[in-house]
Structure formats: structure tokens, C-alpha cells
Amino acid sequence: MKIFLNSNIKQAIKILNKHSSRTLMVVDKNESLIGTLSDGNIRRSIINGFNLETSIKKIYNKNPIFIYENEIDLKKLKKIFLKKKIYLIPIVNKKKKVIKVFY
């Protein structure tokens, strides 16, 4: 699932809840991948005093793990999932638009 950078924490929680997801892909106005936002990011932000109206700009992961579409290797993907303990890996084109997601 995607979320736009100008969204707030409450909107992110609604999307996560609606789709029973743990991680969202943060995209810019061109829908290019710029980061990820996990339920853990949200929990930590609330513990640190942010409220539901806080912009996700302050809490999202600006260095997401992703793979370009021409570099897909299932063994590599499996290693990344296990090593990084993440729930999704976006597959992007050369403009960083998400074209597929591995869960």
C-alpha cells in the first residue's frame, strides 16, 4: 500500500488497518518511492510525543530497501527479508515508481 508524503499519522494508521498491513510505501506527488513507514515507526513516534495529526514527514524511513525491476533475484530477495527482518520489498522502475511488491 502507498501513502503520500503530505499525509499524517492518523491517515497512515487508517490505511494500515484497512489493509491489515505492517508497512506502507511513502511516495511523492509523482508516485515515486521515497521511503517506507511501518507500524513500528508510528508506535515510536507516539511514544516520543507526536500526535495523530503529525505529518509522516517527521517519522518515515527515508532510506527504504528496494530493488530495481531489472535486478530481481528471488534468492537475493529471500536473503534481504531474513537479514533485515522486513515485511515487504518494493520493486521499482528506473524512475523509482513502484511496479510490484514482494511480501
Summary of the structure (lengths in Angstrom):
residues: 103
radius of gyration: 13.6
end to end distance: 11.3
largest distance: 41.5
contacts: 290
relative contact order: 0.20
helix: 35%
strand: 29%
